[in-house]
Amino acid sequence: MSAATSNDPRWNLLDGTLPMLVGGELVTDGETSDIVSSRDRRVAGRFAVADEALVERAVATARGAAAGWAGLTGFERGKYLLKIADIMEKHAADFEFLDAIDIGKPVTAVRYSDMPVSLSALAYFAGRAQDLGGRSVEVGDPMVSHRARLEPYGVVLEVLPWNGPLWTGVQRMAAILAAGNVAIMKPSELASASFSYLASLIADVLPPGVLTVLNGRGSQVGAQLVKHPDVAMVSLTGGIETGVRILQDTAAQVKRVSLELGGKNPNIVLDDADLDTAVMWSTMGAFSNSGQICVCGSRVLVQRGIYDAFSARLVEAAKTRVVGDPLLESTEMGPVVGEDHYSKVWSYIDGAIAGGEGELLAGGQRYTEGPLSEGWFVPPTVFGGVDPSCTIAREEVFGPVVTLTPVDDLDEALSIANDTRYGLASGIFTTSVDSAEKAARELQAGQVYVNQWFAPGGLQAPSQGYKTSGLGGVGIEKYLQTKNIFIRSTPGNQ
């Protein structure tokens, strides 16, 4: 890659082993794992990995800290979260660098998206920590009063995804701690750098054991944590296959589980849509973070009257999107996360080309020369005229690949949109209020975007996927359990 980025002083962040956090202490001894940069396939650093003994010690320490943390007032817990926000803000440029190196996310994407979301989450949940009241209802007997009390589970395990380790991790951590639980954070082995670095910055901020950060393979460290009897709840943001394994591993304990899973999200563009708006948002929805966002709009259903014009504009946007070194300010799209995922994305692209699953309109060819050939870069790829039964239109590619399918009308679009096992996100572009309202009612998904893709409000209005895209609650409420209290008064006291 460029000399400018290779001389970045932030490379010093990777000189030593990035730590784990157990009982308020940073742990770097023992086994380590390499950080292989997706921008050039080179080993850029290393992070510490937990063994079985450390996992046991970590859970025991977390359990020991649970009662003390739950006993604090919401105001006190919130002050800790605000301290973390101050520290993160001071080191914002470091987090940009680490996610660019580790997962290939452009520094500008971290700066203008991941960091603001992280800081907003810490501030938001600092406030919510003070507003966790239950409710009171009439129970039909004047001598009996009722109130509901929301209480923490205790030790909560949060299994993080690799596509947005910083903002998803901070958001979940903040909610867990605000709710009065202690948190064990398990970053993906593909994306441990930024959260391990966060652990190093805040090790002495929280009481020991309140926050634990453990690295390692999901099949080893993750599985041991999921099955541990002292872990009261497991929360995952990830793929359906991982979610199924967690359900299987926790079934015998009837453990509380929350799963935020994948999607194959339909984006409907009607004839009356504003073309500029539809193209801009659809491009962002398809190719942001190299298509590695669970709510990406990866299948676009376009009404025939606007299909040719929309297709031409989207293809031009794909071809002119700046793909490059994620450390460069000019880069709009970086590489995908790693070698295995790179191969998976190409298997879908190659299969679609070989199987005639639509017309290849943009991308679809590997970079064989220059800097982009050195990393796991996949060009923005567009297939047109795709039958909705094709594999490329039904399975979650999780890469910068979008399909275009012409439709006659809204009813046909809705039928195709809902013909999927997924139900995470969906959207429609139209200037008709009636069409927008019909789509909002009938789309079978936890999120519906109208004349936009992605949206603010994820903290204030968290969404759970339909069908196989979600299970077990959302937001801070999923980290709380309800206790109903009924008090009968004696007649003389009325």
C-alpha positions as CSV (number, residue, x, y, z in Angstrom):
1,M,0.0,0.0,0.0
2,S,1.0,3.7,-0.1
3,A,4.0,5.1,1.7
4,A,1.9,7.7,3.4
5,T,-0.2,5.1,5.2
6,S,2.8,2.9,5.9
7,N,4.5,5.8,7.8
8,D,1.4,6.4,10.0
9,P,2.7,6.7,13.6
10,R,-0.4,4.8,14.8
11,W,1.3,1.6,13.7
12,N,2.9,1.8,17.2
13,L,-0.4,0.7,18.6
14,L,0.3,-2.7,17.3
15,D,3.9,-3.1,18.6
16,G,2.8,-5.1,21.6
17,T,0.2,-7.8,22.3
18,L,-3.3,-6.3,22.5
19,P,-4.7,-7.4,25.9
20,M,-7.8,-9.0,27.4
21,L,-9.4,-7.7,30.5
22,V,-10.1,-10.0,33.5
23,G,-10.9,-8.8,37.0
24,G,-9.7,-5.3,36.2
25,E,-6.3,-6.6,35.1
26,L,-4.9,-6.6,31.5
27,V,-3.8,-10.0,30.4
28,T,-1.3,-10.5,27.7
29,D,0.6,-13.7,28.7
30,G,-0.1,-17.1,27.2
31,E,-1.3,-17.8,23.7
32,T,-1.7,-15.1,21.0
33,S,-3.3,-14.9,17.7
34,D,-2.3,-12.8,14.6
35,I,-4.0,-9.8,13.3
36,V,-3.9,-10.3,9.5
37,S,-4.7,-7.0,7.8
38,S,-7.3,-7.4,5.1
39,R,-5.7,-4.5,3.1
40,D,-2.6,-6.4,2.2
41,R,-2.9,-9.9,3.8
42,R,0.1,-9.3,6.1
43,V,0.4,-9.9,9.8
44,A,0.0,-6.5,11.4
45,G,0.0,-7.4,15.1
46,R,-1.3,-9.8,17.6
47,F,-3.8,-10.1,20.4
48,A,-4.0,-12.3,23.5
49,V,-6.2,-15.4,23.6
50,A,-7.8,-17.0,26.6
51,D,-7.4,-20.6,27.6
52,E,-9.9,-22.7,29.6
53,A,-8.5,-21.7,33.0
54,L,-8.7,-18.0,32.2
55,V,-12.3,-18.3,31.1
56,E,-13.1,-20.0,34.4
57,R,-11.3,-17.3,36.3
58,A,-13.1,-14.6,34.3
59,V,-16.6,-15.9,34.9
60,A,-15.9,-16.3,38.6
61,T,-14.6,-12.8,38.9
62,A,-17.6,-11.4,36.9
63,R,-20.0,-13.3,39.1
64,G,-18.3,-11.9,42.2
65,A,-18.7,-8.4,40.9
66,A,-22.4,-8.7,39.9
67,A,-24.1,-7.9,43.1
68,G,-22.0,-4.9,43.9
69,W,-22.6,-3.4,40.4
70,A,-26.4,-4.1,40.5
71,G,-26.5,-2.4,43.9
72,L,-25.3,0.9,42.5
73,T,-27.9,3.5,41.5
74,G,-28.5,4.1,37.9
75,F,-26.9,7.6,38.3
76,E,-23.7,6.0,39.5
77,R,-23.6,3.4,36.7
78,G,-24.3,6.2,34.2
79,K,-21.3,8.2,35.4
80,Y,-19.0,5.3,34.6
81,L,-20.4,5.1,31.0
82,L,-19.8,8.8,30.5
83,K,-16.2,8.4,31.7
84,I,-15.7,5.7,29.0
85,A,-17.2,8.1,26.4
86,D,-14.7,10.8,27.3
87,I,-11.8,8.3,27.0
88,M,-13.0,7.0,23.7
89,E,-13.4,10.4,22.2
90,K,-9.9,11.3,23.0
91,H,-8.6,8.2,21.2
92,A,-11.0,8.4,18.3
93,A,-8.2,8.4,15.6
94,D,-6.7,5.3,17.1
95,F,-10.0,3.4,16.8
96,E,-10.2,4.5,13.1
97,F,-6.8,3.1,12.4
98,L,-7.3,-0.2,14.2
99,D,-10.6,-1.0,12.4
100,A,-9.1,0.0,9.1
101,I,-6.2,-2.4,9.6
102,D,-8.1,-5.2,11.2
103,I,-11.3,-5.4,9.2
104,G,-10.7,-3.0,6.3
105,K,-13.3,-0.4,7.2
106,P,-12.4,3.0,5.8
107,V,-11.2,5.5,8.4
108,T,-13.9,7.9,7.3
109,A,-16.6,5.3,7.9
110,V,-15.4,4.8,11.5
111,R,-15.1,8.5,12.0
112,Y,-18.5,9.5,10.7
113,S,-20.5,6.4,11.7
114,D,-19.0,4.0,14.1
115,M,-17.5,6.5,16.6
116,P,-20.6,8.8,16.8
117,V,-22.8,5.7,17.3
118,S,-20.5,4.5,20.0
119,L,-20.4,7.8,21.8
120,S,-24.1,8.3,21.4
121,A,-24.7,4.8,22.9
122,L,-22.7,5.6,26.0
123,A,-24.5,8.9,26.6
124,Y,-27.9,7.4,25.8
125,F,-27.6,4.4,28.1
126,A,-26.0,6.6,30.9
127,G,-29.4,8.3,30.9
128,R,-31.4,5.1,30.6
129,A,-29.7,3.7,33.6
130,Q,-31.6,6.2,35.6
131,D,-34.9,5.3,33.9
132,L,-35.5,1.6,34.3
133,G,-38.8,1.8,36.2
134,G,-41.4,-0.9,35.7
135,R,-45.2,-0.2,35.7
136,S,-48.2,-0.5,37.9
137,V,-51.6,-1.9,36.9
138,E,-55.0,-2.4,38.5
139,V,-55.4,-6.0,39.4
140,G,-59.2,-6.1,40.2
141,D,-58.9,-6.1,44.0
142,P,-58.7,-2.8,45.9
143,M,-56.8,-4.5,48.7
144,V,-54.0,-5.5,46.3
145,S,-51.4,-3.2,44.8
146,H,-49.1,-4.2,42.0
147,R,-45.8,-2.9,40.7
148,A,-43.4,-4.4,38.2
149,R,-39.7,-4.2,38.9
150,L,-37.0,-4.7,36.2
151,E,-33.9,-6.5,37.4
152,P,-30.6,-7.5,35.8
153,Y,-29.7,-11.1,35.0
154,G,-26.3,-11.0,36.5
155,V,-23.5,-12.2,34.2
156,V,-24.2,-11.5,30.6
157,L,-22.2,-12.8,27.7
158,E,-22.1,-10.6,24.5
159,V,-20.7,-12.3,21.4
160,L,-19.7,-9.6,18.9
161,P,-19.8,-9.7,15.1
162,W,-16.7,-9.0,13.0
163,N,-18.3,-6.5,10.7
164,G,-18.8,-3.7,13.2
165,P,-16.9,-4.7,16.4
166,L,-16.5,-1.3,17.8
167,W,-19.9,0.3,17.6
168,T,-21.9,-2.9,18.2
169,G,-19.6,-3.8,21.1
170,V,-19.8,-0.4,22.8
171,Q,-23.6,-0.2,22.2
172,R,-24.2,-3.7,23.7
173,M,-21.7,-3.1,26.6
174,A,-23.3,0.2,27.5
175,A,-26.8,-1.4,27.6
176,I,-25.7,-4.4,29.6
177,L,-23.9,-2.2,32.2
178,A,-26.7,0.4,32.4
179,A,-29.2,-2.4,33.1
180,G,-27.1,-3.4,36.1
181,N,-25.5,-6.5,34.7
182,V,-21.8,-7.3,34.5
183,A,-20.6,-7.9,30.9
184,I,-18.3,-10.5,29.4
185,M,-17.5,-9.3,25.8
186,K,-16.3,-11.9,23.3
187,P,-15.0,-10.2,20.2
188,S,-14.8,-12.2,16.9
189,E,-11.4,-13.8,16.3
190,L,-11.5,-11.9,13.0
191,A,-11.9,-8.5,14.6
192,S,-10.5,-8.3,18.1
193,A,-8.2,-5.3,17.8
194,S,-10.4,-2.3,18.5
195,F,-12.3,-3.8,21.5
196,S,-9.0,-5.2,23.0
197,Y,-7.6,-1.7,22.7
198,L,-10.7,-0.3,24.4
199,A,-10.1,-2.7,27.2
200,S,-6.6,-1.3,27.6
201,L,-7.9,2.2,27.9
202,I,-10.6,1.6,30.5
203,A,-9.2,-1.2,32.6
204,D,-9.0,1.0,35.7
205,V,-12.3,2.9,35.1
206,L,-14.8,0.3,36.1
207,P,-14.8,-1.8,39.3
208,P,-12.9,-5.1,38.8
209,G,-15.0,-7.8,37.2
210,V,-17.7,-5.5,35.9
211,L,-16.3,-5.6,32.4
212,T,-14.5,-8.6,31.0
213,V,-13.0,-8.9,27.5
214,L,-12.0,-12.4,26.3
215,N,-10.5,-13.2,22.9
216,G,-10.3,-16.5,21.2
217,R,-12.1,-18.8,18.8
218,G,-15.8,-19.1,19.0
219,S,-15.6,-22.9,18.9
220,Q,-13.4,-22.8,22.0
221,V,-13.6,-19.7,24.2
222,G,-17.1,-18.8,22.9
223,A,-18.5,-22.3,23.4
224,Q,-17.1,-22.5,26.9
225,L,-18.6,-19.2,27.9
226,V,-22.0,-20.0,26.3
227,K,-22.3,-23.3,28.2
228,H,-21.0,-22.0,31.5
229,P,-23.6,-22.4,34.2
230,D,-22.7,-19.0,35.8
231,V,-23.4,-17.1,32.6
232,A,-27.0,-16.1,33.0
233,M,-27.7,-14.7,29.6
234,V,-26.2,-15.0,26.1
235,S,-26.6,-12.3,23.4
236,L,-25.2,-12.7,19.9
237,T,-25.0,-10.5,16.8
238,G,-24.0,-12.7,14.0
239,G,-25.0,-15.4,11.5
240,I,-27.9,-17.9,11.7
241,E,-25.6,-20.9,11.9
242,T,-23.9,-19.5,15.0
243,G,-27.3,-18.6,16.5
244,V,-28.5,-22.2,16.0
245,R,-25.4,-23.5,17.8
246,I,-26.0,-21.2,20.7
247,L,-29.6,-22.3,21.0
248,Q,-28.4,-25.9,21.0
249,D,-25.7,-25.3,23.6
250,T,-28.0,-23.4,26.0
251,A,-31.1,-25.6,25.6
252,A,-30.4,-27.9,28.5
253,Q,-30.0,-25.0,30.9
254,V,-33.0,-23.1,29.5
255,K,-30.7,-20.1,29.4
256,R,-31.9,-16.7,28.3
257,V,-30.8,-16.0,24.8
258,S,-31.1,-13.0,22.4
259,L,-30.0,-13.4,18.8
260,E,-29.6,-10.6,16.2
261,L,-29.0,-12.5,12.9
262,G,-28.7,-12.0,9.2
263,G,-30.8,-10.8,6.4
264,K,-31.4,-10.7,2.6
265,N,-33.1,-7.4,2.5
266,P,-35.5,-6.3,-0.2
267,N,-35.3,-2.7,-1.6
268,I,-38.4,-1.7,-3.6
269,V,-38.1,1.1,-6.2
270,L,-41.4,2.2,-7.8
271,D,-41.9,4.2,-11.0
272,D,-42.8,7.3,-9.1
273,A,-39.7,7.3,-7.0
274,D,-37.3,10.3,-7.1
275,L,-34.5,8.7,-9.1
276,D,-31.7,10.7,-7.5
277,T,-32.8,9.8,-4.0
278,A,-33.3,6.1,-4.9
279,V,-29.9,5.7,-6.6
280,M,-28.0,7.5,-3.8
281,W,-29.5,5.5,-0.9
282,S,-29.6,2.2,-2.8
283,T,-25.8,2.6,-3.6
284,M,-25.1,3.3,0.1
285,G,-27.4,0.4,1.1
286,A,-25.7,-2.1,-1.2
287,F,-22.0,-1.2,-0.8
288,S,-21.4,0.4,2.6
289,N,-18.8,-1.5,4.6
290,S,-18.3,-3.6,1.4
291,G,-21.8,-4.9,1.8
292,Q,-20.9,-6.4,5.2
293,I,-23.8,-5.0,7.1
294,C,-26.7,-7.3,8.1
295,V,-29.3,-4.6,7.0
296,C,-27.7,-3.9,3.6
297,G,-30.2,-3.7,0.7
298,S,-28.8,-6.5,-1.3
299,R,-31.8,-7.3,-3.6
300,V,-33.4,-4.4,-5.4
301,L,-36.9,-4.9,-6.9
302,V,-37.5,-2.2,-9.5
303,Q,-40.7,-1.4,-11.3
304,R,-40.3,-1.7,-15.0
305,G,-41.1,1.9,-15.9
306,I,-37.9,3.1,-14.1
307,Y,-35.8,-0.1,-14.4
308,D,-33.5,0.9,-17.2
309,A,-32.8,4.4,-15.9
310,F,-32.3,3.2,-12.3
311,S,-30.1,0.3,-13.5
312,A,-27.9,2.5,-15.6
313,R,-27.4,5.0,-12.7
314,L,-26.7,2.3,-10.1
315,V,-24.2,0.6,-12.4
316,E,-22.4,3.9,-12.9
317,A,-22.3,4.5,-9.2
318,A,-20.8,1.0,-8.6
319,K,-18.2,1.5,-11.3
320,T,-17.1,4.9,-10.0
321,R,-17.1,4.0,-6.3
322,V,-13.5,4.5,-4.9
323,V,-12.2,1.2,-3.7
324,G,-8.8,1.4,-2.0
325,D,-6.6,1.4,1.1
326,P,-9.0,1.9,4.1
327,L,-6.4,4.2,5.7
328,L,-6.8,6.8,2.9
329,E,-9.3,9.6,3.3
330,S,-10.4,9.3,-0.3
331,T,-11.4,5.6,0.0
332,E,-15.2,4.8,-0.1
333,M,-14.9,1.1,0.1
334,G,-12.2,-1.2,1.5
335,P,-11.6,-4.9,1.4
336,V,-13.8,-7.6,2.9
337,V,-12.7,-9.0,6.3
338,G,-10.5,-12.0,5.5
339,E,-9.5,-14.8,3.3
340,D,-12.3,-17.2,4.1
341,H,-15.0,-14.6,3.6
342,Y,-13.3,-13.3,0.5
343,S,-13.5,-16.9,-1.0
344,K,-17.2,-17.2,0.1
345,V,-18.2,-13.9,-1.6
346,W,-16.4,-14.9,-4.8
347,S,-18.0,-18.3,-4.8
348,Y,-21.4,-16.6,-5.0
349,I,-20.2,-14.3,-7.7
350,D,-18.6,-17.0,-9.8
351,G,-21.6,-19.3,-9.3
352,A,-24.0,-16.7,-10.4
353,I,-21.9,-16.0,-13.6
354,A,-21.5,-19.7,-14.4
355,G,-25.1,-20.4,-13.7
356,G,-26.4,-17.5,-15.7
357,E,-28.2,-16.0,-12.7
358,G,-28.8,-12.6,-14.4
359,E,-26.6,-10.3,-16.4
360,L,-23.3,-9.1,-14.9
361,L,-23.5,-5.3,-15.2
362,A,-20.6,-4.2,-13.0
363,G,-17.7,-5.7,-11.1
364,G,-17.5,-9.5,-11.0
365,Q,-13.8,-9.6,-11.9
366,R,-10.9,-10.1,-9.5
367,Y,-8.2,-7.4,-9.1
368,T,-5.1,-9.0,-10.5
369,E,-2.7,-6.0,-10.6
370,G,-1.7,-3.1,-8.4
371,P,-2.3,-2.5,-4.7
372,L,-5.9,-3.9,-4.7
373,S,-4.6,-7.3,-5.8
374,E,-2.6,-7.5,-2.5
375,G,-5.6,-7.5,-0.3
376,W,-9.1,-9.1,0.0
377,F,-10.8,-6.5,-2.2
378,V,-14.0,-7.3,-4.1
379,P,-15.3,-4.7,-6.6
380,P,-18.9,-3.4,-6.3
381,T,-20.8,-6.0,-8.3
382,V,-24.2,-5.7,-9.9
383,F,-26.3,-8.4,-11.5
384,G,-29.3,-7.3,-13.5
385,G,-32.5,-9.1,-14.6
386,V,-32.1,-11.6,-11.8
387,D,-34.9,-14.2,-11.2
388,P,-35.9,-14.1,-7.6
389,S,-35.5,-17.9,-7.3
390,C,-31.7,-17.7,-8.1
391,T,-29.2,-18.4,-5.3
392,I,-27.6,-14.9,-5.6
393,A,-31.0,-13.4,-4.9
394,R,-31.9,-15.7,-2.0
395,E,-28.8,-16.3,0.1
396,E,-27.0,-13.7,2.2
397,V,-23.7,-13.0,0.3
398,F,-22.6,-10.4,2.9
399,G,-20.4,-8.7,0.3
400,P,-20.6,-5.8,-2.2
401,V,-23.0,-7.7,-4.4
402,V,-26.5,-6.5,-5.4
403,T,-29.2,-8.0,-7.6
404,L,-31.7,-6.1,-9.7
405,T,-35.1,-7.7,-10.5
406,P,-37.8,-6.0,-12.6
407,V,-41.4,-6.1,-11.2
408,D,-44.7,-5.0,-12.7
409,D,-46.2,-3.4,-9.6
410,L,-46.1,-3.1,-5.8
411,D,-48.0,-6.2,-5.2
412,E,-45.5,-8.3,-7.1
413,A,-42.6,-6.6,-5.4
414,L,-44.1,-7.3,-2.0
415,S,-44.7,-10.9,-2.9
416,I,-41.1,-11.4,-3.9
417,A,-39.8,-9.3,-1.0
418,N,-41.5,-11.5,1.6
419,D,-40.6,-14.8,-0.1
420,T,-37.6,-15.4,2.1
421,R,-36.6,-17.0,5.4
422,Y,-35.2,-13.7,6.5
423,G,-37.0,-10.7,7.9
424,L,-34.4,-8.2,9.1
425,A,-34.8,-5.0,7.1
426,S,-36.6,-3.7,4.0
427,G,-37.3,-0.5,2.2
428,I,-39.3,1.3,-0.5
429,F,-38.7,4.4,-2.6
430,T,-41.9,6.1,-3.8
431,T,-43.6,9.5,-3.7
432,S,-46.9,7.9,-3.0
433,V,-48.1,7.9,0.6
434,D,-50.5,5.1,-0.1
435,S,-47.7,2.9,-1.5
436,A,-45.4,3.7,1.3
437,E,-48.1,2.9,3.9
438,K,-49.0,-0.3,2.1
439,A,-45.4,-1.5,2.0
440,A,-44.9,-0.5,5.7
441,R,-47.9,-2.7,6.7
442,E,-47.1,-5.7,4.5
443,L,-43.3,-6.0,4.4
444,Q,-42.3,-8.8,6.8
445,A,-39.3,-7.3,8.4
446,G,-38.3,-5.7,11.7
447,Q,-37.3,-2.5,9.9
448,V,-38.9,-0.6,7.0
449,Y,-37.0,2.3,5.4
450,V,-39.1,4.8,3.3
451,N,-37.1,6.9,0.8
452,Q,-33.8,6.2,2.6
453,W,-31.6,3.3,3.6
454,F,-30.2,3.0,7.1
455,A,-31.6,5.5,9.6
456,P,-30.8,7.1,12.9
457,G,-32.8,6.0,15.9
458,G,-31.4,2.5,16.4
459,L,-30.8,3.3,20.1
460,Q,-34.2,4.9,20.7
461,A,-36.2,2.5,18.5
462,P,-34.3,-0.9,18.4
463,S,-35.6,-3.4,16.0
464,Q,-35.8,-7.2,16.1
465,G,-35.9,-9.2,12.9
466,Y,-38.8,-11.3,11.8
467,K,-38.5,-15.0,10.9
468,T,-35.0,-16.4,11.3
469,S,-33.5,-12.9,11.6
470,G,-34.0,-12.4,15.3
471,L,-35.0,-13.9,18.6
472,G,-35.2,-12.8,22.2
473,G,-35.8,-9.1,22.5
474,V,-33.9,-5.9,21.6
475,G,-32.4,-2.8,23.3
476,I,-31.8,-2.5,27.0
477,E,-35.0,-4.4,27.8
478,K,-33.5,-7.7,26.6
479,Y,-30.9,-7.5,29.4
480,L,-33.6,-7.1,32.1
481,Q,-36.1,-9.5,33.6
482,T,-39.4,-8.5,35.1
483,K,-40.4,-9.2,38.7
484,N,-44.1,-8.6,39.5
485,I,-44.8,-7.6,43.1
486,F,-48.3,-7.9,44.6
487,I,-49.0,-6.5,48.1
488,R,-52.2,-7.1,50.0
489,S,-53.0,-4.4,52.5
490,T,-54.9,-5.1,55.7
491,P,-58.5,-3.6,55.8
492,G,-57.6,-1.3,58.7
493,N,-54.9,0.4,56.7
494,Q,-57.1,1.5,53.8
